[in-house]
Amino acid sequence: MSATVQPPESVTWRVHIDRSMWVGGVRSLMLQALHPMAMWGVWQNSNFQEDPFGRLQRTADFVGVATFGTREEIDALAKKVRDIHRSLRILNHDTGKRERLDQPELLRWVHCAEVYSYLQVARRAGLLLTDAMADQYLDEQRHTATHVGLHAEDVPGSVAEMERYLASMRPHLRVTEEAAATVKFLMWPTMPENLKFLAPGKPGYFPFGALCYYTLPDWARKMYGALPEVPQSAVTAALRSFRLAMNSVPEKLHDYAFAKPTRDMLERARQSLGAEGYDTAKGLYGLRDPRRWPSRRTLAPA
C-alpha cells in the first residue's frame, strides 16, 4: 500500500501533480458560482469577498492532502471539513428560508464542477490521457467525494456520466449578483499573506484570470458575458504555454504556493515514497514516469 492516498500509479496523481491545476481550480470556482445556493453558501459563510484567491489556495491544500497526504491526514482533515459544513446554514434568497450547507445536491455540484474542471483543463493544456484514463480519474475521484460526506455511488464516475449530470444541472443554474462579482474577484484577486510578494505584479494576473474564464464551457461564458469572446484556438494555445511554463518551475519553489502545513506534508510524501523505493530525485512531479517506480509496481489499468 502506498504511503500516499493516491499512489503515483493512479490517474489522479498524473492530473493533480500537473501545474495546469491552477487554471482548473479557478475555472471550477467560476463554474461552481453558477449554482445560486452553492454561491450563497460561500458568500455567506466565508471571507470570499475579501480573499477569493485564499479560497482557491485552501481548496488546493485540501486536494493536495487528499492526493499526496497519508490516509490519516486526509481522514482528520475531512472530518474537520465535514464538521464545519454540518454547522453552517445558507439563507435561500428565493424562499427566505435557512437551509443546511451540507445538502448532498450542493456537495455533489461543487465536487463535480471541481474535478471535471481539473480533468478538462489538464487534457486541453496538453496532459496526455486516453479516454479510458479520463474515466478512471473520475472513478478514482468518487472516493475523494466521500471525504466531504457524499456516497461514492451518487457521484459520476465516467466522462459520459459527468456530461449527463452537468446537462441535467443547467436548468438550475443562473448568474446571481454574487456570481457576477465572483468572476470579477477571480480576475482581480486579493493576494493571501504568503503570496504578498507577488502583489507588485498583480496587474499581470488579469491575463491568468481571463484564461481561466475562457476555459469555461461555451454555455457558461454565454451566461456570464463578462468578457468579449476570443477564438478558442488561441485559448488552447495560451493554456498550453501556461502549462509548459509552470511545469518548468522547480518543485520546491512551486510548493511555496501552498500553506506551510501542506508544504510540510508534501515533503513527508517525498520522504515516505523514497523509503518505499520510488525514485524521488526529480520530486513528486517526476513520479509520473513509471521508470521511477519500484520494480514491483505496474501501471494501473487504464
WOLINZI-V464273 format. One record per residue. N is the residue number from 0. RES is the residue in one letter. PSI is psi in radians with two decimals (* if undefined). BURIAL is # if it has 9 or more other C-alpha atoms within 8 Angstrom, else .. Layout:
BEGIN
N/RES/PSI/BURIAL, N/RES/PSI/BURIAL
END
This chain:
BEGIN
0/M/2.31/., 1/S/2.67/., 2/A/-0.29/#, 3/T/2.74/#, 4/V/-0.83/#, 5/Q/1.98/#, 6/P/2.77/#, 7/P/-0.36/#, 8/E/-0.23/#, 9/S/2.74/#, 10/V/-0.57/#, 11/T/-0.74/#, 12/W/-0.81/#, 13/R/-0.70/#, 14/V/-0.84/#, 15/H/-0.33/#, 16/I/-0.21/#, 17/D/2.42/#, 18/R/-0.17/#, 19/S/-0.20/#, 20/M/-0.50/#, 21/W/-0.69/., 22/V/-0.77/#, 23/G/-0.65/#, 24/G/-0.80/#, 25/V/-0.74/#, 26/R/-0.70/#, 27/S/-0.66/#, 28/L/-0.69/#, 29/M/-0.68/#, 30/L/-0.77/#, 31/Q/-0.62/#, 32/A/-0.29/#, 33/L/-0.20/#, 34/H/1.96/#, 35/P/-0.83/#, 36/M/-0.69/#, 37/A/-0.70/#, 38/M/-0.79/#, 39/W/-0.60/#, 40/G/-0.75/#, 41/V/-0.78/#, 42/W/-0.68/#, 43/Q/-0.27/., 44/N/0.31/., 45/S/3.09/., 46/N/0.60/., 47/F/-0.63/#, 48/Q/-0.63/., 49/E/-0.46/., 50/D/1.13/#, 51/P/-0.59/#, 52/F/-0.57/#, 53/G/-0.61/#, 54/R/-0.69/#, 55/L/-0.73/#, 56/Q/-0.73/#, 57/R/-0.65/., 58/T/-0.75/#, 59/A/-0.68/#, 60/D/-0.74/#, 61/F/-0.80/#, 62/V/-0.65/#, 63/G/-0.81/#, 64/V/-0.69/#, 65/A/-0.22/#, 66/T/-0.90/#, 67/F/-0.13/#, 68/G/-3.11/#, 69/T/2.89/#, 70/R/-0.60/., 71/E/-0.68/., 72/E/-0.78/#, 73/I/-0.58/#, 74/D/-0.74/#, 75/A/-0.77/., 76/L/-0.71/#, 77/A/-0.71/#, 78/K/-0.71/#, 79/K/-0.78/., 80/V/-0.77/#, 81/R/-0.69/#, 82/D/-0.71/., 83/I/-0.85/., 84/H/-0.66/#, 85/R/-0.49/#, 86/S/-0.18/., 87/L/2.66/#, 88/R/2.74/#, 89/I/2.33/#, 90/L/1.99/#, 91/N/1.90/#, 92/H/-0.34/., 93/D/-0.59/., 94/T/-0.31/., 95/G/0.07/., 96/K/2.69/., 97/R/2.30/., 98/E/2.83/., 99/R/2.50/#, 100/L/-0.54/#, 101/D/0.64/#, 102/Q/2.35/., 103/P/-0.68/., 104/E/-0.55/., 105/L/-0.77/#, 106/L/-0.68/#, 107/R/-0.75/#, 108/W/-0.81/#, 109/V/-0.78/#, 110/H/-0.86/#, 111/C/-0.75/#, 112/A/-0.59/#, 113/E/-1.02/#, 114/V/-0.57/#, 115/Y/-0.54/#, 116/S/-0.77/#, 117/Y/-0.83/#, 118/L/-0.85/#, 119/Q/-0.73/#, 120/V/-0.77/#, 121/A/-0.78/#, 122/R/-0.74/#, 123/R/-0.55/#, 124/A/-0.20/#, 125/G/0.02/., 126/L/2.13/#, 127/L/1.91/., 128/L/2.35/., 129/T/2.90/., 130/D/-0.66/., 131/A/-0.65/., 132/M/-0.63/#, 133/A/-0.74/#, 134/D/-0.70/#, 135/Q/-0.68/#, 136/Y/-0.85/#, 137/L/-0.58/#, 138/D/-0.73/#, 139/E/-0.61/#, 140/Q/-0.21/#, 141/R/-0.68/#, 142/H/-0.69/#, 143/T/-0.63/#, 144/A/-0.48/#, 145/T/-0.38/#, 146/H/-0.51/#, 147/V/0.09/#, 148/G/0.14/#, 149/L/2.83/#, 150/H/2.35/#, 151/A/-0.69/#, 152/E/-0.21/., 153/D/0.09/., 154/V/2.38/#, 155/P/2.34/#, 156/G/0.25/#, 157/S/2.89/#, 158/V/-0.74/#, 159/A/-0.76/., 160/E/-0.70/#, 161/M/-0.74/#, 162/E/-0.70/., 163/R/-0.72/., 164/Y/-0.84/#, 165/L/-0.67/., 166/A/-0.67/., 167/S/-0.43/., 168/M/-0.36/., 169/R/-0.66/., 170/P/-0.30/., 171/H/-0.01/., 172/L/2.59/#, 173/R/2.87/., 174/V/1.76/#, 175/T/2.97/., 176/E/-0.69/., 177/E/-0.66/#, 178/A/-0.73/#, 179/A/-0.73/#, 180/A/-0.59/., 181/T/-0.81/#, 182/V/-0.73/#, 183/K/-0.81/., 184/F/-0.72/#, 185/L/-0.31/#, 186/M/-0.25/#, 187/W/1.19/#, 188/P/2.86/#, 189/T/2.25/., 190/M/2.35/#, 191/P/2.87/#, 192/E/-0.76/., 193/N/-0.10/., 194/L/0.29/#, 195/K/-0.46/., 196/F/-0.27/., 197/L/-0.16/., 198/A/-0.72/., 199/P/-0.45/., 200/G/0.24/., 201/K/-0.67/#, 202/P/-0.48/., 203/G/-0.16/., 204/Y/-0.52/#, 205/F/-0.76/#, 206/P/-0.60/., 207/F/-0.82/#, 208/G/-0.68/#, 209/A/-0.68/#, 210/L/-0.76/#, 211/C/-0.77/#, 212/Y/-0.77/#, 213/Y/-0.23/#, 214/T/-0.11/#, 215/L/2.72/#, 216/P/2.67/., 217/D/-0.77/., 218/W/-0.56/., 219/A/-0.71/#, 220/R/-0.65/#, 221/K/-0.64/., 222/M/-0.78/., 223/Y/-0.85/., 224/G/0.59/., 225/A/-0.50/., 226/L/2.67/., 227/P/2.60/., 228/E/2.58/., 229/V/2.83/., 230/P/2.29/., 231/Q/-0.39/., 232/S/-0.61/., 233/A/-0.61/., 234/V/-0.79/#, 235/T/-0.75/#, 236/A/-0.75/., 237/A/-0.68/#, 238/L/-0.72/#, 239/R/-0.65/#, 240/S/-0.72/., 241/F/-0.80/#, 242/R/-0.80/#, 243/L/-0.73/., 244/A/-0.81/., 245/M/-0.65/#, 246/N/-0.24/#, 247/S/-0.16/., 248/V/2.27/., 249/P/2.44/., 250/E/-0.79/#, 251/K/-0.59/., 252/L/-0.77/., 253/H/-0.56/., 254/D/-0.44/., 255/Y/-0.12/#, 256/A/-0.25/., 257/F/2.82/#, 258/A/2.73/#, 259/K/-0.74/., 260/P/-0.62/., 261/T/-0.67/#, 262/R/-0.73/#, 263/D/-0.70/., 264/M/-0.73/#, 265/L/-0.66/#, 266/E/-0.70/., 267/R/-0.65/., 268/A/-0.75/#, 269/R/-0.77/#, 270/Q/-0.76/., 271/S/-0.75/#, 272/L/-0.62/#, 273/G/-0.69/#, 274/A/-0.44/., 275/E/-0.14/#, 276/G/0.00/., 277/Y/2.53/#, 278/D/1.80/#, 279/T/0.36/#, 280/A/-0.52/., 281/K/0.45/., 282/G/-2.98/#, 283/L/-0.61/#, 284/Y/-0.63/#, 285/G/-0.29/#, 286/L/0.10/#, 287/R/-0.38/#, 288/D/2.02/., 289/P/-0.41/#, 290/R/-0.22/., 291/R/0.07/#, 292/W/2.75/#, 293/P/2.62/#, 294/S/-0.43/., 295/R/-0.23/., 296/R/2.54/., 297/T/2.71/., 298/L/2.30/., 299/A/2.49/., 300/P/2.35/., 301/A/*/.
END
